[in-house]
Amino acid sequence: LSREIEDRVRDRLFSSGCGDLKQLECKYDRESRVLTLRGTVSCFYCKQVAQELAREINDVDKVINAIEVRKS
């Protein structure tokens, strides 16, 4: 189930239209139902988009957004 959830999140990130999101890592803990997002994006907006897309996935109760925003 963990792999299935991670795949669903990756599919949503890939189809978001924000290229930065394709590079993000996601790790789902089935026991706690927590999804962690990691990586680097170019702007705060992309960071928030990733979090919201992940929150919409069934079986995810909490999203830990560990994404960093690149300094320009």
DSSP file with accessible surface (Angstrom, degrees, kcal/mol):
  #  RESIDUE AA STRUCTURE BP1 BP2  ACC     N-H-->O    O-->H-N    N-H-->O    O-->H-N    TCO  KAPPA ALPHA  PHI   PSI    X-CA   Y-CA   Z-CA
    1    1 A L     >        0   0   89      0, 0.0     4,-2.4     0, 0.0     5,-0.2   0.000 360.0 360.0 360.0 -36.5    0.0    0.0    0.0
    2    2 A S  H  >  +     0   0   33      1,-0.2     4,-2.5     2,-0.2     5,-0.2   0.936 360.0  46.9 -58.5 -47.2    2.9    2.4    0.7
    3    3 A R  H  > S+     0   0  159      1,-0.2     4,-2.6     2,-0.2    -1,-0.2   0.893 110.6  53.0 -62.1 -40.5    4.2    2.1   -2.8
    4    4 A E  H  > S+     0   0  105      2,-0.2     4,-2.2     1,-0.2    -1,-0.2   0.922 110.4  46.8 -62.5 -44.0    0.7    2.6   -4.3
    5    5 A I  H  X S+     0   0    0     -4,-2.4     4,-2.4     2,-0.2    -2,-0.2   0.936 112.3  50.0 -63.6 -46.6    0.2    5.8   -2.3
    6    6 A E  H  X S+     0   0   15     -4,-2.5     4,-2.7     1,-0.2    -2,-0.2   0.907 110.5  50.6 -59.5 -41.2    3.7    7.1   -3.3
    7    7 A D  H  X S+     0   0   60     -4,-2.6     4,-2.4     2,-0.2    -1,-0.2   0.898 109.2  50.8 -64.2 -40.2    2.9    6.3   -6.9
    8    8 A R  H  X S+     0   0   71     -4,-2.2     4,-1.8     2,-0.2    -2,-0.2   0.908 111.4  47.9 -65.0 -40.5   -0.4    8.2   -6.8
    9    9 A V  H  X S+     0   0    1     -4,-2.4     4,-2.5     2,-0.2    -2,-0.2   0.948 111.3  50.5 -64.7 -46.2    1.3   11.2   -5.3
   10   10 A R  H  X S+     0   0   66     -4,-2.7     4,-2.8     1,-0.2     5,-0.2   0.900 107.8  53.8 -59.0 -41.4    4.0   11.1   -7.9
   11   11 A D  H  X S+     0   0  111     -4,-2.4     4,-1.7     1,-0.2    -1,-0.2   0.916 110.5  46.4 -58.9 -43.5    1.4   10.9  -10.7
   12   12 A R  H  < S+     0   0   82     -4,-1.8     4,-0.3     2,-0.2    -2,-0.2   0.898 112.8  49.5 -66.7 -40.3   -0.3   14.0   -9.4
   13   13 A L  H >< S+     0   0    2     -4,-2.5     3,-1.1     1,-0.2     5,-0.3   0.918 111.0  50.0 -64.9 -42.1    3.0   15.9   -9.0
   14   14 A F  H >< S+     0   0  107     -4,-2.8     3,-0.5     1,-0.2    -1,-0.2   0.850 113.3  45.6 -64.3 -35.0    4.0   15.0  -12.6
   15   15 A S  T 3< S+     0   0   97     -4,-1.7    -1,-0.2    -5,-0.2    -2,-0.2   0.405  87.1  93.2 -91.8   7.2    0.7   16.1  -14.0
   16   16 A S  T <  S-     0   0   40     -3,-1.1    -1,-0.2    -4,-0.3    -2,-0.1   0.725  90.7-125.4 -72.7 -23.9    0.7   19.4  -12.1
   17   17 A G  S <  S+     0   0   74     -3,-0.5     2,-0.8    -4,-0.3    -1,-0.1   0.312  78.7 113.0  92.8 -10.3    2.3   21.5  -14.8
   18   18 A a    >   -     0   0   24     -5,-0.3     3,-1.4     1,-0.2     4,-0.4  -0.865  56.4-157.2 -98.1 108.6    5.0   22.7  -12.4
   19   19 A G  G >  S+     0   0   47     -2,-0.8     3,-1.3     1,-0.3     4,-0.3   0.808  86.9  65.1 -56.8 -33.2    8.3   21.1  -13.6
   20   20 A D  G >  S+     0   0   33      1,-0.3     3,-1.4     2,-0.2    -1,-0.3   0.830  92.0  63.7 -59.4 -32.0   10.0   21.4  -10.2
   21   21 A L  G X  S+     0   0    1     -3,-1.4     3,-1.1     1,-0.3    -1,-0.3   0.728  86.8  71.1 -70.4 -18.6    7.5   18.9   -8.7
   22   22 A K  G <  S+     0   0   98     -3,-1.3    -1,-0.3    -4,-0.4    -2,-0.2   0.725  96.7  52.9 -68.5 -19.7    8.7   16.1  -11.0
   23   23 A Q  G <  S+     0   0  153     -3,-1.4    -1,-0.2    -4,-0.3    -2,-0.2   0.461  85.0 113.2 -94.6  -3.2   12.0   16.0   -9.0
   24   24 A L    <   -     0   0   11     -3,-1.1     2,-0.4    -4,-0.2    15,-0.2  -0.371  58.4-137.1 -75.5 150.3   10.5   15.7   -5.5
   25   25 A E  E     -A   38   0A 135     13,-3.1    13,-2.5    -2,-0.1     2,-0.4  -0.814  17.8-167.1 -99.8 143.8   10.8   12.6   -3.4
   26   26 A C  E     -A   37   0A   8     -2,-0.4     2,-0.4    11,-0.2    11,-0.2  -0.999   6.4-174.0-134.6 139.6    7.8   11.3   -1.4
   27   27 A K  E     -A   36   0A 137      9,-2.1     9,-2.9    -2,-0.4     2,-0.5  -0.995   8.4-158.5-133.7 125.6    7.8    8.7    1.3
   28   28 A Y  E     -A   35   0A   5     -2,-0.4     2,-0.7     7,-0.2     7,-0.2  -0.897   6.5-154.7-109.7 131.0    4.6    7.3    2.9
   29   29 A D  E  >> -A   34   0A  83      5,-2.8     4,-1.8    -2,-0.5     5,-1.2  -0.909   6.4-165.1-102.8 107.6    4.4    5.7    6.3
   30   30 A R  T  45S+     0   0  149     -2,-0.7    -1,-0.2     1,-0.2     5,-0.0   0.856  83.7  56.0 -62.9 -37.3    1.5    3.3    6.2
   31   31 A E  T  45S+     0   0  188      1,-0.2    -1,-0.2    -3,-0.1    -2,-0.0   0.927 121.6  26.1 -64.1 -45.6    1.3    2.9   10.0
   32   32 A S  T  45S-     0   0   59      2,-0.1    -1,-0.2    -3,-0.0    -2,-0.2   0.540 100.0-130.5 -94.9  -9.3    1.0    6.6   10.8
   33   33 A R  T  <5 +     0   0   88     -4,-1.8    28,-2.5     1,-0.2    29,-1.4   0.846  58.4 144.5  61.1  37.4   -0.6    7.5    7.4
   34   34 A V  E   < -Ab  29  62A  25     -5,-1.2    -5,-2.8    27,-0.2     2,-0.5  -0.910  37.2-157.8-111.3 134.0    1.9   10.3    7.0
   35   35 A L  E     -Ab  28  63A   0     27,-2.6    29,-3.1    -2,-0.4     2,-0.5  -0.935   6.2-157.9-110.9 130.4    3.4   11.4    3.7
   36   36 A T  E     -Ab  27  64A  23     -9,-2.9    -9,-2.1    -2,-0.5     2,-0.4  -0.934   2.1-159.5-111.2 129.9    6.8   13.3    3.6
   37   37 A L  E     +Ab  26  65A   0     27,-2.7    29,-2.3    -2,-0.5     2,-0.3  -0.917  15.4 175.8-107.2 132.9    7.7   15.4    0.7
   38   38 A R  E     +Ab  25  66A 132    -13,-2.5   -13,-3.1    -2,-0.4     2,-0.3  -0.974  26.4  71.3-136.4 152.1   11.4   16.3    0.1
   39   39 A G  E     - b   0  67A  24     27,-0.6    29,-2.9    -2,-0.3     2,-0.4  -0.911  69.6 -72.0 141.6-166.0   13.4   18.1   -2.6
   40   40 A T  E     - b   0  68A  60     -2,-0.3     2,-0.3    27,-0.2    29,-0.2  -0.987  36.4-178.2-131.9 137.3   13.9   21.6   -3.9
   41   41 A V  E     - b   0  69A   0     27,-2.5    29,-3.3    -2,-0.4     3,-0.1  -0.846  33.3-120.6-128.1 167.8   11.7   23.9   -5.9
   42   42 A S  S    S+     0   0   63     -2,-0.3     2,-0.3    27,-0.2    27,-0.1   0.666  88.2  21.1 -86.0 -17.4   12.1   27.4   -7.4
   43   43 A C  S  > S-     0   0   48     25,-0.1     4,-1.4     1,-0.1     3,-0.3  -0.989  71.8-115.4-151.9 159.3    9.3   29.2   -5.5
   44   44 A F  H  > S+     0   0  125     -2,-0.3     4,-2.3     1,-0.2     5,-0.2   0.846 112.0  63.2 -62.3 -34.4    7.0   29.0   -2.5
   45   45 A Y  H  > S+     0   0  171      1,-0.2     4,-2.6     2,-0.2    -1,-0.2   0.930 102.5  48.5 -57.7 -46.4    4.0   28.6   -4.7
   46   46 A a  H  > S+     0   0    8     -3,-0.3     4,-2.4     1,-0.2    -1,-0.2   0.882 108.8  54.6 -62.7 -37.4    5.3   25.2   -6.1
   47   47 A K  H  X S+     0   0   47     -4,-1.4     4,-1.8     1,-0.2    -1,-0.2   0.930 111.4  44.4 -60.8 -44.1    6.0   24.1   -2.5
   48   48 A Q  H  X S+     0   0   61     -4,-2.3     4,-2.5     2,-0.2    -2,-0.2   0.880 110.0  54.9 -69.7 -38.1    2.4   24.8   -1.6
   49   49 A V  H  X S+     0   0   32     -4,-2.6     4,-2.6     1,-0.2     5,-0.2   0.940 107.8  50.4 -59.8 -45.6    1.0   23.2   -4.7
   50   50 A A  H  X S+     0   0    0     -4,-2.4     4,-2.1     1,-0.2    -1,-0.2   0.924 110.9  49.1 -59.0 -44.6    2.9   20.0   -3.9
   51   51 A Q  H  X S+     0   0   44     -4,-1.8     4,-2.3     1,-0.2    -1,-0.2   0.927 111.9  47.4 -62.7 -45.0    1.5   19.9   -0.4
   52   52 A E  H  X S+     0   0   72     -4,-2.5     4,-1.1     1,-0.2    -1,-0.2   0.898 110.5  51.8 -66.2 -40.1   -2.1   20.5   -1.5
   53   53 A L  H  < S+     0   0   27     -4,-2.6     3,-0.4    -5,-0.2     4,-0.2   0.913 112.0  47.4 -61.4 -40.9   -1.9   17.8   -4.2
   54   54 A A  H >< S+     0   0    0     -4,-2.1     3,-1.5    -5,-0.2    -2,-0.2   0.886 106.0  57.9 -68.5 -38.1   -0.5   15.3   -1.6
   55   55 A R  H 3< S+     0   0  144     -4,-2.3    -1,-0.2     1,-0.3    -2,-0.2   0.774  97.8  62.4 -63.8 -25.7   -3.2   16.2    0.9
   56   56 A E  T 3< S+     0   0  108     -4,-1.1     2,-0.3    -3,-0.4    -1,-0.3   0.562  80.3 104.3 -78.5  -7.7   -6.0   15.3   -1.5
   57   57 A I  S X  S-     0   0   11     -3,-1.5     3,-1.4    -4,-0.2   -52,-0.0  -0.604  77.5-117.6 -79.0 130.6   -4.8   11.6   -1.7
   58   58 A N  T 3  S+     0   0  124     -2,-0.3     3,-0.1     1,-0.2    -1,-0.1  -0.325  98.9  31.3 -60.5 149.3   -7.0    9.1    0.2
   59   59 A D  T 3  S+     0   0   55      1,-0.2     2,-0.7     2,-0.0    -1,-0.2   0.427  91.2 111.7  78.1   1.1   -5.2    7.3    3.1
   60   60 A V    <   +     0   0   15     -3,-1.4    -1,-0.2    -5,-0.2   -26,-0.2  -0.926  34.1 169.2-104.9 112.8   -2.9   10.4    3.7
   61   61 A D        +     0   0  109    -28,-2.5     2,-0.3    -2,-0.7   -27,-0.2   0.729  67.9  19.2 -90.9 -27.4   -3.8   11.9    7.1
   62   62 A K  E     -b   34   0A 126    -29,-1.4   -27,-2.6     2,-0.0     2,-0.5  -0.999  61.5-152.7-146.7 142.9   -0.9   14.2    7.4
   63   63 A V  E     -b   35   0A  24     -2,-0.3     2,-0.7   -29,-0.2   -27,-0.2  -0.974   6.0-156.9-117.1 125.6    1.7   15.8    5.0
   64   64 A I  E     -b   36   0A  72    -29,-3.1   -27,-2.7    -2,-0.5     2,-1.1  -0.917  12.2-155.7 -98.6 114.0    5.2   16.7    6.2
   65   65 A N  E     +b   37   0A  28     -2,-0.7   -27,-0.1   -29,-0.2   -29,-0.1  -0.764  28.9 159.0 -97.0  94.7    6.4   19.3    3.7
   66   66 A A  E     +b   38   0A  39    -29,-2.3   -27,-0.6    -2,-1.1     2,-0.3   0.046  29.2 134.9-101.0  23.1   10.2   19.2    3.9
   67   67 A I  E     -b   39   0A   2    -29,-0.2     2,-0.3   -20,-0.1   -27,-0.2  -0.547  45.7-144.7 -75.0 136.8   10.6   20.9    0.5
   68   68 A E  E     -b   40   0A 136    -29,-2.9   -27,-2.5    -2,-0.3     2,-0.5  -0.793   6.4-133.7-102.6 146.3   13.1   23.7    0.3
   69   69 A V  E     -b   41   0A  56     -2,-0.3   -27,-0.2   -29,-0.2     2,-0.1  -0.884  25.9-121.8 -99.5 124.9   12.8   26.8   -1.9
   70   70 A R        -     0   0  121    -29,-3.3     2,-0.4    -2,-0.5   -30,-0.0  -0.400  23.2-122.9 -61.9 137.6   15.9   27.6   -3.9
   71   71 A K              0   0  199     -2,-0.1    -1,-0.1     1,-0.1   -28,-0.0  -0.662 360.0 360.0 -82.1 135.3   17.2   31.1   -3.2
   72   72 A S              0   0  172     -2,-0.4    -1,-0.1   -30,-0.1   -30,-0.0  -0.313 360.0 360.0 -91.7 360.0   17.4   33.2   -6.4
